[in-house]
Structures are given as structure tokens and as C-alpha cells.
């Protein structure tokens, strides 16, 4: 008799995108001058980190409502990250390539997080 295979956090597309994106944002921001890092950078990194962190926390919760609650927090962090990405572009803190890379990653996340919410709703009873 084969055991049941359980989904792992690292297999979630939303988590993988968010985790890689947050590390990319870190790598960009860490090179900024002190004032830019202190004012914009810290909040940008925290918002980007919060996307994957909330997916991870939701994934670790037992009840459906708890899981979805944290997945929705991650959606809010995506929107916040969009804002910091725009501010960073306007303030000439990002190259065009960096901006586009972050924008493209952020653009993928709403659909993936919504799929995570839908799958949780459809497949969990509790």
C-alpha cells in the first residue's frame, strides 16, 4: 500500500515566484545608498518578503479559513510591492531591467494566489 503524497510548500507556484522575487528585491535594494535603503528599501523588502512569508504561514495552518486569511494578506503585500516598485522607478532607484523584472514577477502573483485560495476552498472541508 502506497502512502498518500502531500503537497509541499516549495511546490506551490505562488510561493516559488514570491520567494525568488523577494530575494531579487533584496539583492537590488542592498546596493542602494543609505537614505534610499532606509526610506524606501526597508519597506520594499518587507513588503516583498511578506508575500512568501504569508503564503508559508497560511500553508502551515490547519483550517481553511486560516489558510485563506494569510493568502489574502499575501495579496495585499503584492499590491504594496507594486507601489514600492513604482516609487523606486520614479525616484531613479531601479534600472529599467530591475523594474521590469520585479513588475513581471508581481504581475504573475495575483492569479497564482487566487488559484491557491480557490484550491483551498475546493479541496478542504475544514
Buried (B, 14 or more C-beta within 10 A) or exposed (E): EEEEEEEEBEEBBBBBBBBEBBBBBBEBBEEBEEEBBEEBBEBBBBBBBBBBBBBBBBBEBEEBEBBBBBBBBBBEBBEBBBEBBEBBBEEEBBEEEBBEBBBEBBEBBBEBBBBBBEEBEEEEEE
